[in-house]
Amino acid sequence: MNDIAAITFGIFMIVSGAAHFLFPAYMRRLIPSWMTGLLSPLLGRVEFLVVASGVADIVVGGLILVPQARAVGGWAAAGLVMTYLVCHVDALTRSFNDHPRRLGGPTVRLAVNLGYIAWAIAIGWTAA
């Protein structure tokens, strides 16, 4: 993958991480309520999950920006975004069951995140 595409994705991940701190209410809405019940008391707090995922996005984006760490950053980004799929699949399932006319948003978020995973894998693969 060329450097411009990798740098663009690294910057995107950093901006995405910053969005967790700038728009925490929106990020909290993306986390399924059942998820917090499965995790320990500290990890199950929605606020903690928003902050931790924001920090993870920023760190992974930073790794992608460093050529020597780009492969690790690309694979880490792919894994990180894969964990976010749980939230998007949950939203799609809830929309399908409760509001079939509102499938657009969750469907687009899921598709876009699959694209991000492919982009991150391409970075990890070609930077190695």
TAQUI-V376476 format. One record per helix or strand. SS is the DSSP state (helix for helix, strand for strand). FROM is the first residue (numbers start at 1). TO is the last residue. Records with the same first field share a line. If there is no record, write none. Layout:
SS: FROM-TO ; FROM-TO
This chain:
helix: 3-22 ; 24-30 ; 33-38 ; 46-65 ; 67-98 ; 100-127
